[in-house]
Amino acid sequence: MSSRPVDAGPAPTPVDARSALRLTRSVSATWWYMALGVVSFELIAVLLTVVVLVEDERDALTTLAVAVGGLLWWLATLLPVAAYRHRAEDAPLLVPRQHLPSLLVGVVYGLGAGYATGMWVVLALPVLQAVILLNWPPGVRLRVVVAATALLVLLWVVDGNQSLGADSAPSAFQLAFLSTILPITSVSSLWWWDVLVTLDKARASEARLAATQERLRVATDVHDLQGHHLQVIALQLELAERLMPQDPAAGMEQLRAARASVGDARQGTRDLATRFRSVPLRDEIANAVDLLRAAGTVTEATVDPDSPQAPASALGPVIRETTTNVLRHGGGRWARLDLSRSNGSWLYEIANDVADGSDAVAVADPAGASGGAGLEGIARRAAEVGGHLDVRREHGSFTVTVTVPSEGENAG
């Protein structure tokens, strides 16, 4: 039977904690991308200001003072940018500890850099950037950035008539252009982060709703199942109570029937719990791949197309246990999972690089104190369904192979 590689299989359910971890990491990566974009543009603006002064052959002390002031302003803007990640919707417009340093340093640096370069747009940029980074409501922030951009364009026109002559260095025009677009670029990044946060909150709400619906469905099924059996048992006991004085044999028969109904109720509850706990093996392997990748392990998986026919009750716990062993004792660089069918049996194999030191030795030894308990449990699960466990360690890799017969072909 041919096999085909899978990436991560079907998407895990919304309430899966491992999928939540993966999404959280993606959101964090997007935040860093956005924040680095904003602060990088600010730093480039500072560097261009210094370049303009060097090209204009300003004295070294003035150039150094502007450079230090620019770095201080850049560092001060990191405070509101970093705070924006966890900004509450009802946050005040100005939080002194987060915004005042940026505003004060921006005013001082703007005055100094504007005077040194002779450019109005350079004077206004640090102050306007600090104002834009305040906790404006979404609609208000848009109007603020439009007004700020319009002001910077106007100042650029003024600079073009006064400071930016035909003999001006190219870096001066670059600085004017970057200063003009910096506010709208910053706000665009903040807007994108707000959209992402909104989507993430919607995903979390969907997960909570899905969990609530699942609990409600389970509660409804349990209520229907137990309600039916309890009603039958109550009727049988009532009938036995009436028959006992006149026909003890018939009364005993109803008692035996009530006891049988209790057994049916217990079995029905177990079957219901099993049905809700059972997860297709493809989903089990997909969840294992997600978990290993979240831990930084390069993971590949191959699943037989006929995997729904594999004994999930036997192999599901094995997949979870071996994944835990890889996380605890593996080298953490790579892992490979494979579920295939051969000669009437199902083979599940997981291989990974071995960690340096004693943990790898313990895992390689099924009777070891550290890893042995898990492998012994896997071997016992396989033996219970007529299968067996094979453990190999070679060429820097550790491989666990579990072979179980197909359902209905128990080898006994």
DRENDO-1510 file (C-alpha; in Angstrom, 1 decimal, always signed):
<recs>
REC; n; res; u; v; w
REC; 1; MET; +0.0; +0.0; +0.0 .
REC; 2; SER; +1.4; +3.3; -1.0 .
REC; 3; SER; +2.0; +6.1; +1.5 .
REC; 4; ARG; +1.9; +9.8; +0.9 .
REC; 5; PRO; +3.6; +12.5; +3.0 .
REC; 6; VAL; +1.6; +14.9; +5.1 .
REC; 7; ASP; +2.5; +18.3; +6.4 .
REC; 8; ALA; +0.5; +18.4; +9.6 .
REC; 9; GLY; -2.7; +16.6; +8.6 .
REC; 10; PRO; -6.1; +18.1; +9.2 .
REC; 11; ALA; -6.3; +21.3; +11.2 .
REC; 12; PRO; -6.5; +20.5; +14.9 .
REC; 13; THR; -9.7; +21.5; +16.8 .
REC; 14; PRO; -9.9; +25.1; +18.1 .
REC; 15; VAL; -9.5; +24.0; +21.7 .
REC; 16; ASP; -6.3; +22.2; +21.0 .
REC; 17; ALA; -3.6; +23.8; +23.3 .
REC; 18; ARG; -0.8; +22.9; +21.0 .
REC; 19; SER; -2.4; +24.7; +18.1 .
REC; 20; ALA; -3.0; +27.7; +20.4 .
REC; 21; LEU; +0.8; +27.7; +21.2 .
REC; 22; ARG; +1.7; +27.7; +17.5 .
REC; 23; LEU; -0.7; +30.6; +16.8 .
REC; 24; THR; +0.6; +32.5; +19.7 .
REC; 25; ARG; +4.1; +32.2; +18.4 .
REC; 26; SER; +3.0; +33.4; +15.0 .
REC; 27; VAL; +1.4; +36.4; +16.6 .
REC; 28; SER; +4.5; +37.2; +18.5 .
REC; 29; ALA; +6.6; +36.9; +15.4 .
REC; 30; THR; +4.3; +39.4; +13.6 .
REC; 31; TRP; +4.6; +41.8; +16.5 .
REC; 32; TRP; +8.4; +41.8; +16.3 .
REC; 33; TYR; +8.3; +42.3; +12.5 .
REC; 34; MET; +6.0; +45.3; +13.0 .
REC; 35; ALA; +7.9; +46.8; +15.9 .
REC; 36; LEU; +11.3; +46.4; +14.2 .
REC; 37; GLY; +9.9; +48.1; +11.1 .
REC; 38; VAL; +8.9; +51.2; +13.0 .
REC; 39; VAL; +12.1; +51.6; +15.0 .
REC; 40; SER; +14.3; +50.8; +12.0 .
REC; 41; PHE; +12.8; +53.7; +10.0 .
REC; 42; GLU; +13.3; +56.0; +13.0 .
REC; 43; LEU; +17.0; +54.9; +13.3 .
REC; 44; ILE; +17.5; +55.5; +9.5 .
REC; 45; ALA; +16.1; +59.0; +9.9 .
REC; 46; VAL; +18.6; +59.7; +12.7 .
REC; 47; LEU; +21.5; +58.4; +10.6 .
REC; 48; LEU; +20.4; +60.4; +7.5 .
REC; 49; THR; +20.4; +63.6; +9.8 .
REC; 50; VAL; +24.0; +62.9; +10.7 .
REC; 51; VAL; +24.9; +62.3; +7.1 .
REC; 52; VAL; +23.4; +65.6; +6.1 .
REC; 53; LEU; +25.5; +67.4; +8.7 .
REC; 54; VAL; +28.7; +65.6; +7.6 .
REC; 55; GLU; +28.0; +66.5; +4.0 .
REC; 56; ASP; +27.4; +70.1; +5.0 .
REC; 57; GLU; +30.8; +70.0; +6.8 .
REC; 58; ARG; +29.4; +71.0; +10.1 .
REC; 59; ASP; +31.8; +71.0; +13.1 .
REC; 60; ALA; +32.4; +67.7; +14.7 .
REC; 61; LEU; +30.9; +68.8; +18.1 .
REC; 62; THR; +27.5; +69.7; +16.5 .
REC; 63; THR; +27.4; +66.5; +14.5 .
REC; 64; LEU; +28.2; +64.5; +17.6 .
REC; 65; ALA; +25.6; +66.3; +19.7 .
REC; 66; VAL; +22.9; +65.6; +17.1 .
REC; 67; ALA; +23.9; +62.0; +16.8 .
REC; 68; VAL; +23.8; +61.4; +20.5 .
REC; 69; GLY; +20.5; +63.3; +20.8 .
REC; 70; GLY; +19.1; +61.2; +17.9 .
REC; 71; LEU; +20.0; +58.0; +19.6 .
REC; 72; LEU; +18.5; +59.1; +22.8 .
REC; 73; TRP; +15.2; +60.0; +21.0 .
REC; 74; TRP; +15.3; +56.6; +19.2 .
REC; 75; LEU; +15.7; +54.8; +22.6 .
REC; 76; ALA; +12.9; +56.9; +24.1 .
REC; 77; THR; +10.5; +55.9; +21.3 .
REC; 78; LEU; +11.1; +52.2; +22.1 .
REC; 79; LEU; +9.0; +52.7; +25.3 .
REC; 80; PRO; +5.7; +53.6; +23.7 .
REC; 81; VAL; +6.3; +51.1; +20.8 .
REC; 82; ALA; +7.0; +48.2; +23.3 .
REC; 83; ALA; +4.0; +49.2; +25.4 .
REC; 84; TYR; +1.7; +49.2; +22.4 .
REC; 85; ARG; +1.8; +45.4; +22.2 .
REC; 86; HIS; -0.2; +45.0; +25.4 .
REC; 87; ARG; -2.3; +48.2; +25.1 .
REC; 88; ALA; -5.7; +48.0; +26.6 .
REC; 89; GLU; -8.7; +49.4; +24.7 .
REC; 90; ASP; -9.5; +51.7; +27.5 .
REC; 91; ALA; -5.9; +52.9; +28.0 .
REC; 92; PRO; -5.5; +56.6; +28.7 .
REC; 93; LEU; -4.2; +58.8; +25.9 .
REC; 94; LEU; -1.0; +59.5; +27.7 .
REC; 95; VAL; +0.8; +57.2; +30.1 .
REC; 96; PRO; +3.5; +59.4; +31.7 .
REC; 97; ARG; +6.1; +56.6; +32.2 .
REC; 98; GLN; +5.7; +55.4; +28.6 .
REC; 99; HIS; +5.1; +58.6; +26.6 .
REC; 100; LEU; +6.6; +61.6; +28.4 .
REC; 101; PRO; +10.3; +60.5; +27.8 .
REC; 102; SER; +9.6; +60.3; +24.1 .
REC; 103; LEU; +7.8; +63.7; +24.0 .
REC; 104; LEU; +10.4; +65.5; +26.0 .
REC; 105; VAL; +13.4; +64.1; +24.3 .
REC; 106; GLY; +11.7; +64.6; +20.9 .
REC; 107; VAL; +11.2; +68.3; +21.6 .
REC; 108; VAL; +14.8; +68.8; +22.6 .
REC; 109; TYR; +16.2; +66.7; +19.7 .
REC; 110; GLY; +13.9; +68.3; +17.2 .
REC; 111; LEU; +15.0; +71.8; +18.1 .
REC; 112; GLY; +18.7; +70.8; +18.0 .
REC; 113; ALA; +18.5; +68.8; +14.8 .
REC; 114; GLY; +16.3; +71.3; +13.1 .
REC; 115; TYR; +18.6; +74.2; +14.0 .
REC; 116; ALA; +21.7; +72.2; +12.9 .
REC; 117; THR; +20.3; +71.1; +9.6 .
REC; 118; GLY; +18.2; +74.2; +8.9 .
REC; 119; MET; +15.2; +72.0; +8.0 .
REC; 120; TRP; +11.8; +72.5; +9.4 .
REC; 121; VAL; +10.7; +69.0; +8.6 .
REC; 122; VAL; +13.5; +67.6; +10.7 .
REC; 123; LEU; +12.5; +69.9; +13.6 .
REC; 124; ALA; +8.9; +68.7; +13.5 .
REC; 125; LEU; +9.4; +65.0; +13.0 .
REC; 126; PRO; +10.5; +63.8; +16.5 .
REC; 127; VAL; +7.7; +65.7; +18.1 .
REC; 128; LEU; +5.0; +64.5; +15.7 .
REC; 129; GLN; +6.3; +60.9; +15.9 .
REC; 130; ALA; +6.0; +61.0; +19.7 .
REC; 131; VAL; +2.5; +62.4; +19.4 .
REC; 132; ILE; +1.4; +59.7; +17.0 .
REC; 133; LEU; +2.6; +56.9; +19.4 .
REC; 134; LEU; +0.2; +58.1; +22.0 .
REC; 135; ASN; -2.8; +55.8; +22.8 .
REC; 136; TRP; -5.2; +57.4; +20.3 .
REC; 137; PRO; -8.5; +55.7; +19.6 .
REC; 138; PRO; -8.4; +54.1; +16.1 .
REC; 139; GLY; -10.5; +56.8; +14.3 .
REC; 140; VAL; -8.8; +59.7; +16.0 .
REC; 141; ARG; -5.3; +58.3; +15.2 .
REC; 142; LEU; -6.2; +58.3; +11.5 .
REC; 143; ARG; -7.1; +62.0; +11.6 .
REC; 144; VAL; -4.0; +62.8; +13.7 .
REC; 145; VAL; -1.6; +61.1; +11.2 .
REC; 146; VAL; -3.4; +62.8; +8.2 .
REC; 147; ALA; -2.9; +66.2; +9.9 .
REC; 148; ALA; +0.8; +65.3; +10.8 .
REC; 149; THR; +1.6; +64.2; +7.3 .
REC; 150; ALA; +0.0; +67.3; +5.8 .
REC; 151; LEU; +2.1; +69.5; +8.1 .
REC; 152; LEU; +5.3; +67.6; +7.2 .
REC; 153; VAL; +4.5; +68.0; +3.5 .
REC; 154; LEU; +3.9; +71.7; +4.0 .
REC; 155; LEU; +7.2; +72.0; +5.9 .
REC; 156; TRP; +9.0; +70.1; +3.1 .
REC; 157; VAL; +7.7; +72.7; +0.7 .
REC; 158; VAL; +9.0; +75.4; +2.9 .
REC; 159; ASP; +12.4; +73.7; +3.2 .
REC; 160; GLY; +12.4; +73.3; -0.6 .
REC; 161; ASN; +12.2; +77.1; -0.9 .
REC; 162; GLN; +14.7; +77.8; +1.9 .
REC; 163; SER; +17.1; +75.0; +2.7 .
REC; 164; LEU; +16.9; +72.4; -0.1 .
REC; 165; GLY; +18.4; +74.2; -3.0 .
REC; 166; ALA; +19.6; +72.8; -6.2 .
REC; 167; ASP; +23.1; +72.3; -4.7 .
REC; 168; SER; +21.8; +70.4; -1.7 .
REC; 169; ALA; +23.1; +66.9; -1.1 .
REC; 170; PRO; +21.0; +63.9; -2.1 .
REC; 171; SER; +20.8; +62.8; +1.5 .
REC; 172; ALA; +18.9; +65.9; +2.4 .
REC; 173; PHE; +16.2; +65.1; +0.0 .
REC; 174; GLN; +16.1; +61.5; +1.3 .
REC; 175; LEU; +15.8; +62.8; +4.9 .
REC; 176; ALA; +13.0; +65.1; +3.9 .
REC; 177; PHE; +11.1; +62.3; +2.2 .
REC; 178; LEU; +11.7; +59.7; +5.0 .
REC; 179; SER; +10.6; +62.3; +7.6 .
REC; 180; THR; +7.4; +62.9; +5.7 .
REC; 181; ILE; +6.3; +59.3; +5.3 .
REC; 182; LEU; +7.5; +58.0; +8.7 .
REC; 183; PRO; +4.3; +58.9; +10.6 .
REC; 184; ILE; +2.0; +57.2; +8.2 .
REC; 185; THR; +4.3; +54.2; +8.0 .
REC; 186; SER; +4.3; +53.9; +11.8 .
REC; 187; VAL; +0.5; +54.2; +12.0 .
REC; 188; SER; +0.1; +51.6; +9.2 .
REC; 189; SER; +2.2; +49.2; +11.3 .
REC; 190; LEU; +0.2; +49.9; +14.4 .
REC; 191; TRP; -3.1; +49.5; +12.5 .
REC; 192; TRP; -1.9; +46.1; +11.2 .
REC; 193; TRP; -1.1; +45.0; +14.8 .
REC; 194; ASP; -4.6; +46.1; +15.9 .
REC; 195; VAL; -6.2; +44.0; +13.2 .
REC; 196; LEU; -4.1; +41.0; +14.1 .
REC; 197; VAL; -5.0; +41.4; +17.8 .
REC; 198; THR; -8.7; +41.6; +16.9 .
REC; 199; LEU; -8.4; +38.5; +14.8 .
REC; 200; ASP; -6.6; +36.7; +17.6 .
REC; 201; LYS; -9.3; +37.6; +20.1 .
REC; 202; ALA; -11.9; +36.4; +17.6 .
REC; 203; ARG; -10.0; +33.1; +17.3 .
REC; 204; ALA; -9.9; +32.8; +21.1 .
REC; 205; SER; -13.6; +33.6; +21.4 .
REC; 206; GLU; -14.3; +30.9; +18.7 .
REC; 207; ALA; -12.2; +28.4; +20.7 .
REC; 208; ARG; -14.1; +29.2; +23.9 .
REC; 209; LEU; -17.4; +28.9; +22.0 .
REC; 210; ALA; -16.4; +25.6; +20.5 .
REC; 211; ALA; -15.4; +24.2; +23.9 .
REC; 212; THR; -18.7; +25.4; +25.3 .
REC; 213; GLN; -20.7; +23.8; +22.5 .
REC; 214; GLU; -18.7; +20.5; +23.0 .
REC; 215; ARG; -19.4; +20.5; +26.7 .
REC; 216; LEU; -23.1; +21.2; +26.0 .
REC; 217; ARG; -23.2; +18.3; +23.5 .
REC; 218; VAL; -21.6; +16.0; +26.0 .
REC; 219; ALA; -23.9; +17.1; +28.7 .
REC; 220; THR; -26.9; +16.6; +26.5 .
REC; 221; ASP; -25.8; +13.1; +25.5 .
REC; 222; VAL; -25.1; +12.1; +29.1 .
REC; 223; HIS; -28.5; +13.5; +30.2 .
REC; 224; ASP; -30.4; +11.6; +27.5 .
REC; 225; LEU; -28.5; +8.4; +28.2 .
REC; 226; GLN; -28.7; +8.5; +31.9 .
REC; 227; GLY; -32.2; +9.8; +32.0 .
REC; 228; HIS; -33.5; +7.0; +29.8 .
REC; 229; HIS; -31.8; +4.3; +31.9 .
REC; 230; LEU; -32.7; +5.9; +35.3 .
REC; 231; GLN; -36.4; +6.0; +34.2 .
REC; 232; VAL; -36.3; +2.3; +33.2 .
REC; 233; ILE; -34.6; +1.4; +36.4 .
REC; 234; ALA; -37.1; +3.4; +38.5 .
REC; 235; LEU; -40.0; +1.6; +36.8 .
REC; 236; GLN; -38.4; -1.8; +37.3 .
REC; 237; LEU; -37.8; -1.2; +40.9 .
REC; 238; GLU; -41.3; +0.1; +41.4 .
REC; 239; LEU; -42.7; -3.0; +39.7 .
REC; 240; ALA; -40.5; -5.2; +41.9 .
REC; 241; GLU; -41.8; -3.5; +45.0 .
REC; 242; ARG; -45.4; -4.2; +44.0 .
REC; 243; LEU; -44.7; -7.8; +43.0 .
REC; 244; MET; -42.6; -8.8; +46.0 .
REC; 245; PRO; -45.5; -9.4; +48.5 .
REC; 246; GLN; -47.6; -11.5; +46.1 .
REC; 247; ASP; -45.1; -13.0; +43.6 .
REC; 248; PRO; -41.5; -13.0; +45.0 .
REC; 249; ALA; -40.1; -14.8; +41.9 .
REC; 250; ALA; -41.5; -12.1; +39.6 .
REC; 251; GLY; -40.3; -9.4; +41.9 .
REC; 252; MET; -36.8; -10.9; +41.9 .
REC; 253; GLU; -36.9; -11.1; +38.1 .
REC; 254; GLN; -37.6; -7.3; +38.0 .
REC; 255; LEU; -34.7; -6.7; +40.4 .
REC; 256; ARG; -32.4; -8.7; +38.1 .
REC; 257; ALA; -33.7; -6.7; +35.2 .
REC; 258; ALA; -33.0; -3.4; +37.1 .
REC; 259; ARG; -29.4; -4.6; +37.8 .
REC; 260; ALA; -28.9; -5.4; +34.2 .
REC; 261; SER; -30.2; -1.9; +33.3 .
REC; 262; VAL; -27.6; -0.5; +35.7 .
REC; 263; GLY; -24.9; -2.4; +33.8 .
REC; 264; ASP; -26.3; -1.1; +30.5 .
REC; 265; ALA; -26.1; +2.4; +31.8 .
REC; 266; ARG; -22.5; +2.0; +33.0 .
REC; 267; GLN; -21.5; +0.5; +29.6 .
REC; 268; GLY; -23.3; +3.2; +27.7 .
REC; 269; THR; -21.4; +5.8; +29.7 .
REC; 270; ARG; -18.1; +4.2; +29.0 .
REC; 271; ASP; -18.9; +3.9; +25.3 .
REC; 272; LEU; -19.9; +7.6; +25.3 .
REC; 273; ALA; -16.7; +8.6; +27.0 .
REC; 274; THR; -14.6; +6.4; +24.6 .
REC; 275; ARG; -16.4; +8.0; +21.6 .
REC; 276; PHE; -15.5; +11.5; +22.7 .
REC; 277; ARG; -11.9; +10.6; +23.6 .
REC; 278; SER; -11.1; +8.8; +20.4 .
REC; 279; VAL; -9.0; +10.8; +17.9 .
REC; 280; PRO; -8.2; +9.6; +14.4 .
REC; 281; LEU; -4.6; +8.5; +14.1 .
REC; 282; ARG; -4.0; +11.1; +11.3 .
REC; 283; ASP; -5.0; +13.8; +13.8 .
REC; 284; GLU; -2.8; +12.3; +16.5 .
REC; 285; ILE; +0.2; +12.4; +14.2 .
REC; 286; ALA; -0.7; +15.9; +13.1 .
REC; 287; ASN; -0.9; +17.0; +16.8 .
REC; 288; ALA; +2.5; +15.3; +17.4 .
REC; 289; VAL; +4.0; +17.2; +14.5 .
REC; 290; ASP; +2.7; +20.5; +15.7 .
REC; 291; LEU; +4.0; +19.9; +19.2 .
REC; 292; LEU; +7.5; +18.9; +18.0 .
REC; 293; ARG; +7.7; +21.8; +15.6 .
REC; 294; ALA; +6.6; +24.2; +18.3 .
REC; 295; ALA; +9.6; +22.9; +20.4 .
REC; 296; GLY; +11.9; +23.8; +17.5 .
REC; 297; THR; +12.3; +20.3; +16.0 .
REC; 298; VAL; +12.3; +19.9; +12.2 .
REC; 299; THR; +9.6; +17.2; +11.9 .
REC; 300; GLU; +8.3; +15.2; +8.9 .
REC; 301; ALA; +5.4; +12.8; +8.9 .
REC; 302; THR; +4.1; +10.1; +6.5 .
REC; 303; VAL; +0.7; +8.6; +7.0 .
REC; 304; ASP; -0.9; +5.7; +5.0 .
REC; 305; PRO; -4.1; +6.7; +3.2 .
REC; 306; ASP; -5.9; +3.8; +4.9 .
REC; 307; SER; -5.0; +5.1; +8.4 .
REC; 308; PRO; -8.7; +5.2; +9.4 .
REC; 309; GLN; -8.6; +1.4; +9.4 .
REC; 310; ALA; -5.7; +1.3; +11.9 .
REC; 311; PRO; -6.4; +0.4; +15.6 .
REC; 312; ALA; -6.6; +3.9; +17.0 .
REC; 313; SER; -7.2; +2.7; +20.6 .
REC; 314; ALA; -3.9; +0.9; +20.6 .
REC; 315; LEU; -1.7; +3.2; +18.6 .
REC; 316; GLY; -3.1; +6.6; +19.8 .
REC; 317; PRO; -1.5; +6.3; +23.3 .
REC; 318; VAL; +1.7; +5.0; +21.7 .
REC; 319; ILE; +1.9; +8.1; +19.5 .
REC; 320; ARG; +1.4; +10.4; +22.4 .
REC; 321; GLU; +3.9; +8.5; +24.6 .
REC; 322; THR; +6.7; +8.4; +22.0 .
REC; 323; THR; +6.2; +12.1; +21.2 .
REC; 324; THR; +6.7; +12.9; +24.9 .
REC; 325; ASN; +9.9; +10.8; +24.9 .
REC; 326; VAL; +11.3; +12.7; +22.0 .
REC; 327; LEU; +10.6; +16.0; +23.7 .
REC; 328; ARG; +12.2; +14.8; +26.9 .
REC; 329; HIS; +15.2; +12.9; +25.7 .
REC; 330; GLY; +15.7; +13.7; +22.0 .
REC; 331; GLY; +18.4; +15.9; +20.6 .
REC; 332; GLY; +15.8; +18.4; +19.4 .
REC; 333; ARG; +17.1; +18.9; +15.9 .
REC; 334; TRP; +14.9; +16.6; +13.8 .
REC; 335; ALA; +12.2; +13.9; +14.1 .
REC; 336; ARG; +10.4; +11.6; +11.6 .
REC; 337; LEU; +7.1; +9.9; +12.1 .
REC; 338; ASP; +5.7; +7.2; +9.8 .
REC; 339; LEU; +2.4; +5.1; +9.9 .
REC; 340; SER; +2.2; +2.4; +7.3 .
REC; 341; ARG; +0.6; -1.0; +6.7 .
REC; 342; SER; +2.4; -4.2; +5.7 .
REC; 343; ASN; +1.4; -7.8; +5.6 .
REC; 344; GLY; -1.8; -7.5; +7.7 .
REC; 345; SER; -0.1; -5.3; +10.4 .
REC; 346; TRP; +0.3; -1.7; +11.1 .
REC; 347; LEU; +3.7; -0.2; +11.7 .
REC; 348; TYR; +4.2; +3.0; +13.6 .
REC; 349; GLU; +7.8; +4.3; +13.6 .
REC; 350; ILE; +9.2; +7.5; +15.1 .
REC; 351; ALA; +12.9; +8.4; +14.8 .
REC; 352; ASN; +14.9; +11.3; +16.1 .
REC; 353; ASP; +18.4; +12.5; +16.8 .
REC; 354; VAL; +19.8; +11.5; +20.2 .
REC; 355; ALA; +20.8; +14.0; +22.8 .
REC; 356; ASP; +24.3; +14.2; +24.1 .
REC; 357; GLY; +24.9; +12.7; +27.6 .
REC; 358; SER; +23.1; +10.3; +29.9 .
REC; 359; ASP; +19.5; +11.0; +28.8 .
REC; 360; ALA; +20.2; +9.6; +25.4 .
REC; 361; VAL; +21.7; +6.4; +27.0 .
REC; 362; ALA; +18.7; +6.1; +29.3 .
REC; 363; VAL; +16.2; +6.3; +26.5 .
REC; 364; ALA; +18.1; +3.8; +24.4 .
REC; 365; ASP; +17.8; +1.3; +27.2 .
REC; 366; PRO; +14.2; +0.0; +27.6 .
REC; 367; ALA; +15.0; -1.0; +31.1 .
REC; 368; GLY; +16.7; +2.3; +32.0 .
REC; 369; ALA; +15.6; +4.3; +35.0 .
REC; 370; SER; +15.0; +7.5; +33.0 .
REC; 371; GLY; +13.4; +6.4; +29.8 .
REC; 372; GLY; +12.6; +2.8; +30.5 .
REC; 373; ALA; +9.2; +3.2; +32.1 .
REC; 374; GLY; +7.8; +4.9; +29.0 .
REC; 375; LEU; +9.2; +2.2; +26.6 .
REC; 376; GLU; +8.0; -0.6; +28.9 .
REC; 377; GLY; +4.5; +1.0; +28.9 .
REC; 378; ILE; +4.6; +1.1; +25.1 .
REC; 379; ALA; +5.7; -2.5; +24.9 .
REC; 380; ARG; +2.9; -3.5; +27.2 .
REC; 381; ARG; +0.3; -1.7; +25.1 .
REC; 382; ALA; +1.5; -3.3; +22.0 .
REC; 383; ALA; +1.6; -6.8; +23.6 .
REC; 384; GLU; -2.0; -6.4; +24.8 .
REC; 385; VAL; -3.2; -6.3; +21.2 .
REC; 386; GLY; -0.8; -9.0; +19.9 .
REC; 387; GLY; +1.9; -6.6; +18.7 .
REC; 388; HIS; +5.5; -5.9; +19.7 .
REC; 389; LEU; +8.0; -3.1; +20.2 .
REC; 390; ASP; +11.4; -2.7; +18.5 .
REC; 391; VAL; +14.0; -0.1; +19.6 .
REC; 392; ARG; +17.1; +0.8; +17.6 .
REC; 393; ARG; +19.9; +3.3; +18.1 .
REC; 394; GLU; +22.4; +3.8; +15.3 .
REC; 395; HIS; +24.4; +6.5; +13.6 .
REC; 396; GLY; +23.2; +9.2; +16.0 .
REC; 397; SER; +19.5; +8.4; +15.7 .
REC; 398; PHE; +17.0; +6.7; +18.0 .
REC; 399; THR; +14.1; +4.7; +16.4 .
REC; 400; VAL; +11.1; +3.2; +18.1 .
REC; 401; THR; +8.9; +0.9; +15.9 .
REC; 402; VAL; +5.6; -0.5; +17.1 .
REC; 403; THR; +3.9; -3.3; +15.1 .
REC; 404; VAL; +0.3; -4.2; +15.8 .
REC; 405; PRO; -2.0; -6.5; +13.9 .
REC; 406; SER; -4.9; -5.0; +12.0 .
REC; 407; GLU; -8.2; -4.9; +13.9 .
REC; 408; GLY; -9.8; -8.3; +13.6 .
REC; 409; GLU; -6.4; -10.0; +13.0 .
REC; 410; ASN; -5.2; -10.1; +16.6 .
REC; 411; ALA; -2.4; -12.5; +16.7 .
REC; 412; GLY; -3.1; -13.4; +20.3 .
</recs>
